Amino acid sequence: MPKMKTRKSVAKRFSVTGTGKVRYKKQGLRHILTKKSKKRKKNLRHPGILAECEAKKIRKELPYT
């Protein structure tokens, strides 16, 4: 049986935690930061956890995690 291929674009954007949750980096922290509040920028720094219905799709693209 040949190896399964990983979707590299998905592998760069998402990671799977030890408990199986899918973690991602939140968008909106690259530019135009002056108009965003301190609180909003602080919350964007922390990784987000995908909803389970979306996480199932991502786990299929990451076969060896």
C-alpha positions in Angstrom: 0.0 0.0 0.0 1.5 3.4 -1.0 1.9 6.2 1.5 -0.9 8.7 1.9 -0.2 12.2 0.9 -0.5 15.1 3.3 -2.1 18.4 2.0 0.9 20.6 2.7 -1.1 23.8 2.6 -3.3 22.4 5.4 -0.3 21.1 7.4 1.2 24.7 7.4 -2.0 26.3 8.7 -3.3 23.7 11.3 -1.9 21.5 14.0 -3.5 18.8 16.0 -3.3 18.8 19.8 -2.6 15.8 22.0 -6.4 15.5 22.7 -7.2 15.6 19.0 -8.4 19.2 18.8 -7.4 21.2 15.7 -5.5 24.5 16.4 -5.0 27.4 14.0 -3.6 30.9 14.0 -6.2 33.6 14.1 -6.3 36.1 11.2 -6.1 39.8 11.3 -2.7 40.5 13.0 -0.5 41.2 10.0 -1.2 44.8 9.1 -3.4 47.8 9.8 -2.9 47.3 13.6 -3.2 51.0 14.6 -7.0 51.0 14.4 -7.4 47.8 16.3 -7.8 47.9 20.1 -5.2 46.6 22.5 -7.7 44.0 23.8 -8.5 42.8 20.2 -4.8 42.4 19.3 -4.1 40.5 22.5 -6.9 38.1 21.8 -5.7 37.5 18.3 -2.3 36.3 19.5 -3.7 33.2 21.1 -4.4 30.1 18.9 -8.0 29.3 18.0 -9.6 25.9 18.3 -11.8 24.7 15.4 -15.3 23.5 15.9 -15.6 19.7 15.7 -17.6 19.7 12.5 -14.8 21.6 10.7 -12.0 19.7 12.5 -13.2 16.4 11.0 -12.5 17.8 7.5 -9.1 19.0 8.4 -8.1 15.7 10.1 -8.8 13.9 6.8 -6.2 16.2 5.1 -3.6 15.4 7.8 -3.5 11.6 7.7 -0.5 11.0 9.9 -1.4 13.2 12.9 
